[in-house]
Amino acid sequence: MLRASLLAAVAFTLLVPAAASAARPGVTTGAAADIAQTTVTLTGRVDPNGKATTYFFQYGTSPLYGALTPEVPAGAGANARIVTTAVGALAPFTTYHYRLVARNADGLTRGARRTFRTKRQPLGLTLGANPGAVAPGGATTLAGNLGGTGNGNRQVVLQANPFPFTQGFVNVSNVLVTDAAGNFSFPVLSVPLTTQYRVQMPTNPGVISPIVTVPVLVQVTTHVKRTKLHGGKYRARFRMYGSIRPVRDGAAVRIQQRRHGQWITVRSTFAKPASGGRSRYYKKFRLRTGGRFRVLVETAGDFASNTGREVSVRVH
């Protein structure tokens, strides 16, 4: 009798820890799926063992992890189920460690640690000009960034294609090396006429920046005078005149007035020949009300449209 009771007590002692352990979630860390440059889908299997269970993934660039996905319910079923979680904001071409973790009222279970490596980010160039438009012979700076995996300390070269953009792009700088972050800058001391620019990697010719066009603006001077009638009296008649450089004979000249926040064309004329490598314009007109005026010279091709200074006209 005593022997039978002792055996029963031993058996109960052995069975209780096993039952408690079995009630914790079962966890299997799965393979990483849909691996891209900055995103991945982590997978695994969770068995709730009949109790309300939640799960999450730990991940990071070392076995210490450091980041967690949001905790998600896995249900309270009696069978294992596949679970997945999408993860973003990863670094390209980087090895990550991860594992699946699940817990319920009886405890927490950690899956095995696994790793994946994100894909390389292709190299790509950006480019901009500052200033974006210049006077004839003016200076600008072409600057940008080489992005992608291995973008630091890489060779780039500036290329140009002047108007009429038929000669094709040719190198106009020495080879430059990007900084550790992929940044570069090319000063251009003189832009004689409207020109297209781009940057290329000489060791990887397929990596080319978008084309940036730097327009060279015509230069416009503006003057305005009230015209005098016979007898020395003035009326609301004016003459607006000035010069245009370089020569733009025949270009459309718009006299514009500022009205309700917009420039409205109120008179038009055309540029006429003048000496000294320039064109000229003049226009007589009558005004009922004064205000702010400017002259717009419309042109295209090797030089771009531009406006002269704003002038104030008073009508008494």
C-alpha positions as semicolon CSV with decimal commas, in nm:
position;residue;x (nm);y (nm);z (nm)
1;M;0,000;0,000;0,000
2;L;0,276;0,246;0,101
3;R;0,478;0,145;-0,203
4;A;0,186;0,212;-0,438
5;S;0,124;0,561;-0,291
6;L;0,492;0,652;-0,325
7;L;0,499;0,547;-0,688
8;A;0,187;0,753;-0,759
9;A;0,341;1,063;-0,595
10;V;0,660;1,027;-0,799
11;A;0,461;0,989;-1,117
12;F;0,258;1,305;-1,041
13;T;0,575;1,502;-0,969
14;L;0,721;1,400;-1,305
15;L;0,406;1,473;-1,501
16;V;0,330;1,824;-1,372
17;P;0,640;2,001;-1,517
18;A;0,589;1,823;-1,849
19;A;0,227;1,938;-1,870
20;A;0,316;2,296;-1,778
21;S;0,594;2,302;-2,037
22;A;0,365;2,166;-2,307
23;A;0,117;2,448;-2,248
24;R;0,368;2,714;-2,355
25;P;0,358;2,813;-2,726
26;G;0,550;2,610;-2,978
27;V;0,770;2,830;-3,198
28;T;0,970;2,773;-3,517
29;T;1,160;3,059;-3,680
30;G;1,109;3,041;-4,057
31;A;1,309;3,163;-4,352
32;A;1,312;3,530;-4,456
33;A;1,102;3,597;-4,767
34;D;1,071;3,878;-5,024
35;I;1,416;4,013;-4,936
36;A;1,470;4,353;-5,098
37;Q;1,704;4,649;-5,045
38;T;1,523;4,790;-4,740
39;T;1,236;4,548;-4,673
40;V;1,181;4,182;-4,584
41;T;0,904;3,948;-4,474
42;L;0,985;3,740;-4,165
43;T;0,807;3,406;-4,133
44;G;0,761;3,127;-3,880
45;R;0,519;2,886;-3,713
46;V;0,339;2,931;-3,381
47;D;0,146;2,660;-3,195
48;P;-0,074;2,826;-2,924
49;N;-0,129;2,487;-2,756
50;G;-0,490;2,579;-2,690
51;K;-0,427;2,909;-2,508
52;A;-0,451;3,272;-2,622
53;T;-0,107;3,348;-2,766
54;T;0,073;3,644;-2,916
55;Y;0,393;3,660;-3,119
56;F;0,657;3,906;-3,241
57;F;0,996;3,902;-3,413
58;Q;1,323;4,030;-3,273
59;Y;1,570;4,158;-3,534
60;G;1,885;4,365;-3,567
61;T;2,235;4,376;-3,713
62;S;2,382;4,159;-3,433
63;P;2,271;3,860;-3,222
64;L;2,162;4,116;-2,961
65;Y;1,882;4,216;-3,204
66;G;1,769;4,556;-3,069
67;A;1,438;4,594;-3,256
68;L;1,096;4,434;-3,218
69;T;0,799;4,402;-3,448
70;P;0,453;4,480;-3,303
71;E;0,303;4,199;-3,095
72;V;0,025;4,022;-3,287
73;P;-0,240;3,768;-3,169
74;A;-0,185;3,410;-3,285
75;G;-0,518;3,279;-3,154
76;A;-0,581;2,995;-2,911
77;G;-0,590;2,696;-3,143
78;A;-0,451;2,351;-3,083
79;N;-0,248;2,337;-3,404
80;A;0,052;2,527;-3,537
81;R;-0,014;2,813;-3,778
82;I;0,210;3,005;-4,018
83;V;0,279;3,365;-3,918
84;T;0,444;3,647;-4,115
85;T;0,546;4,007;-4,046
86;A;0,669;4,270;-4,294
87;V;0,968;4,475;-4,183
88;G;1,092;4,798;-4,345
89;A;1,347;5,077;-4,302
90;L;1,639;4,833;-4,330
91;A;1,986;4,919;-4,457
92;P;2,078;4,784;-4,803
93;F;2,337;4,506;-4,833
94;T;2,336;4,440;-4,457
95;T;2,320;4,116;-4,258
96;Y;2,034;4,098;-4,006
97;H;1,973;3,849;-3,725
98;Y;1,617;3,758;-3,628
99;R;1,403;3,510;-3,438
100;L;1,036;3,446;-3,365
101;V;0,906;3,480;-3,008
102;A;0,561;3,379;-2,876
103;R;0,398;3,383;-2,534
104;N;0,080;3,293;-2,353
105;A;-0,032;3,272;-1,991
106;D;0,199;2,975;-1,928
107;G;0,520;3,131;-2,055
108;L;0,735;3,258;-2,340
109;T;0,912;3,058;-2,611
110;R;1,197;3,184;-2,829
111;G;1,265;3,040;-3,169
112;A;1,607;2,971;-3,315
113;R;1,814;3,262;-3,445
114;R;1,844;3,298;-3,824
115;T;1,997;3,557;-4,057
116;F;1,938;3,721;-4,394
117;R;2,115;3,988;-4,598
118;T;1,932;4,271;-4,773
119;K;2,002;4,330;-5,139
120;R;2,242;4,588;-5,278
121;Q;2,099;4,928;-5,364
122;P;2,184;5,012;-5,726
123;L;2,404;5,315;-5,779
124;G;2,220;5,626;-5,895
125;L;2,310;5,992;-5,951
126;T;2,122;6,311;-5,869
127;L;2,222;6,653;-6,002
128;G;2,120;7,017;-5,958
129;A;2,250;7,363;-6,052
130;N;2,289;7,663;-5,821
131;P;2,206;7,915;-5,949
132;G;1,972;7,746;-6,194
133;A;1,996;8,030;-6,450
134;V;2,280;8,275;-6,517
135;A;2,371;8,588;-6,708
136;P;2,591;8,544;-7,018
137;G;2,928;8,415;-6,897
138;G;2,796;8,373;-6,543
139;A;2,908;8,104;-6,300
140;T;2,712;7,817;-6,148
141;T;2,780;7,503;-5,946
142;L;2,664;7,156;-6,048
143;A;2,631;6,939;-5,738
144;G;2,460;6,616;-5,645
145;N;2,488;6,277;-5,484
146;L;2,582;5,925;-5,585
147;G;2,344;5,699;-5,395
148;G;2,347;5,324;-5,352
149;T;2,566;5,055;-5,206
150;G;2,935;5,149;-5,220
151;N;2,870;5,511;-5,314
152;G;3,160;5,662;-5,121
153;N;3,497;5,748;-5,279
154;R;3,380;5,675;-5,634
155;Q;3,485;5,857;-5,951
156;V;3,244;6,091;-6,134
157;V;3,292;6,338;-6,420
158;L;3,090;6,638;-6,543
159;Q;2,974;6,643;-6,907
160;A;2,819;6,926;-7,112
161;N;2,616;6,964;-7,430
162;P;2,568;7,332;-7,536
163;F;2,280;7,466;-7,744
164;P;2,160;7,351;-8,001
165;F;2,228;7,025;-7,811
166;T;2,340;6,837;-8,122
167;Q;2,709;6,780;-8,052
168;G;2,644;6,529;-7,773
169;F;2,785;6,524;-7,421
170;V;3,160;6,562;-7,371
171;N;3,367;6,573;-7,052
172;V;3,425;6,928;-6,927
173;S;3,593;6,851;-6,594
174;N;3,860;6,637;-6,441
175;V;3,752;6,318;-6,267
176;L;3,623;6,391;-5,916
177;V;3,594;6,148;-5,624
178;T;3,278;6,151;-5,415
179;D;3,302;6,192;-5,040
180;A;3,214;5,914;-4,796
181;A;2,841;5,995;-4,831
182;G;2,853;6,004;-5,212
183;N;2,835;6,386;-5,245
184;F;3,015;6,580;-5,519
185;S;3,032;6,936;-5,652
186;F;3,158;7,081;-5,983
187;P;3,208;7,462;-6,006
188;V;3,152;7,601;-6,356
189;L;3,320;7,940;-6,387
190;S;3,149;8,054;-6,708
191;V;2,839;7,944;-6,898
192;P;2,850;8,124;-7,235
193;L;2,511;8,003;-7,363
194;T;2,228;7,774;-7,256
195;T;2,386;7,435;-7,185
196;Q;2,280;7,086;-7,078
197;Y;2,485;6,914;-6,807
198;R;2,502;6,563;-6,668
199;V;2,735;6,355;-6,448
200;Q;2,861;6,006;-6,533
201;M;3,070;5,740;-6,361
202;P;3,367;5,676;-6,592
203;T;3,419;5,328;-6,446
204;N;3,048;5,245;-6,479
205;P;2,919;5,438;-6,784
206;G;2,565;5,313;-6,737
207;V;2,531;5,523;-6,421
208;I;2,433;5,871;-6,548
209;S;2,251;6,155;-6,376
210;P;1,939;6,324;-6,514
211;I;2,014;6,610;-6,753
212;V;2,013;6,958;-6,597
213;T;1,972;7,254;-6,834
214;V;2,127;7,584;-6,724
215;P;1,965;7,865;-6,927
216;V;2,163;8,180;-6,999
217;L;1,929;8,478;-6,965
218;V;1,922;8,778;-7,195
219;Q;2,001;9,099;-7,007
220;V;1,736;9,368;-7,020
221;T;1,761;9,733;-6,913
222;T;1,445;9,934;-6,853
223;H;1,378;10,308;-6,851
224;V;1,052;10,502;-6,850
225;K;0,982;10,872;-6,924
226;R;0,671;11,086;-6,931
227;T;0,637;11,249;-7,272
228;K;0,601;11,629;-7,296
229;L;0,343;11,793;-7,521
230;H;0,382;12,126;-7,700
231;G;0,371;12,411;-7,453
232;G;0,571;12,226;-7,191
233;K;0,275;12,039;-7,040
234;Y;0,273;11,667;-6,950
235;R;-0,010;11,424;-6,996
236;A;-0,044;11,056;-6,901
237;R;0,170;10,953;-7,196
238;F;0,488;10,757;-7,141
239;R;0,778;10,605;-7,330
240;M;0,939;10,284;-7,209
241;Y;1,272;10,194;-7,362
242;G;1,592;10,001;-7,302
243;S;1,851;9,760;-7,437
244;I;1,881;9,383;-7,477
245;R;2,209;9,191;-7,469
246;P;2,322;8,994;-7,661
247;V;2,160;9,090;-7,991
248;R;1,799;8,967;-8,008
249;D;1,662;9,158;-8,308
250;G;1,299;9,072;-8,370
251;A;1,238;8,925;-8,023
252;A;0,893;8,989;-7,876
253;V;0,893;9,257;-7,604
254;R;0,601;9,261;-7,360
255;I;0,531;9,560;-7,136
256;Q;0,357;9,424;-6,830
257;Q;0,170;9,580;-6,538
258;R;0,123;9,426;-6,195
259;R;-0,250;9,375;-6,136
260;H;-0,408;9,177;-5,854
261;G;-0,084;8,990;-5,789
262;Q;-0,023;8,897;-6,154
263;W;0,179;9,040;-6,441
264;I;-0,055;9,138;-6,726
265;T;0,074;9,236;-7,072
266;V;-0,061;9,582;-7,158
267;R;0,155;9,671;-7,460
268;S;0,379;9,482;-7,705
269;T;0,658;9,562;-7,948
270;F;0,966;9,399;-8,102
271;A;1,339;9,436;-8,048
272;K;1,517;9,647;-8,309
273;P;1,881;9,662;-8,421
274;A;2,125;9,875;-8,225
275;S;2,500;9,925;-8,212
276;G;2,743;9,779;-7,961
277;G;2,638;9,414;-7,971
278;R;2,286;9,478;-7,847
279;S;1,926;9,526;-7,953
280;R;1,691;9,800;-7,837
281;Y;1,322;9,854;-7,779
282;Y;1,089;10,147;-7,714
283;K;0,717;10,190;-7,687
284;K;0,494;10,495;-7,637
285;F;0,165;10,449;-7,456
286;R;-0,101;10,627;-7,252
287;L;-0,201;10,532;-6,900
288;R;-0,511;10,605;-6,696
289;T;-0,369;10,454;-6,378
290;G;-0,012;10,411;-6,261
291;G;0,149;10,118;-6,088
292;R;0,437;9,872;-6,116
293;F;0,567;9,784;-6,464
294;R;0,831;9,561;-6,616
295;V;0,951;9,450;-6,959
296;L;0,959;9,083;-7,061
297;V;1,178;8,985;-7,358
298;E;1,067;8,653;-7,501
299;T;1,336;8,448;-7,669
300;A;1,448;8,087;-7,700
301;G;1,749;7,888;-7,809
302;D;2,099;7,981;-7,701
303;F;1,963;8,249;-7,464
304;A;1,649;8,237;-7,254
305;S;1,370;8,488;-7,186
306;N;1,419;8,740;-6,907
307;T;1,268;9,051;-6,754
308;G;1,413;9,389;-6,674
309;R;1,383;9,564;-6,342
310;E;1,047;9,672;-6,208
311;V;0,966;10,044;-6,241
312;S;0,701;10,255;-6,074
313;V;0,485;10,485;-6,288
314;R;0,269;10,761;-6,135
315;V;-0,022;10,920;-6,318
316;H;-0,137;11,262;-6,187
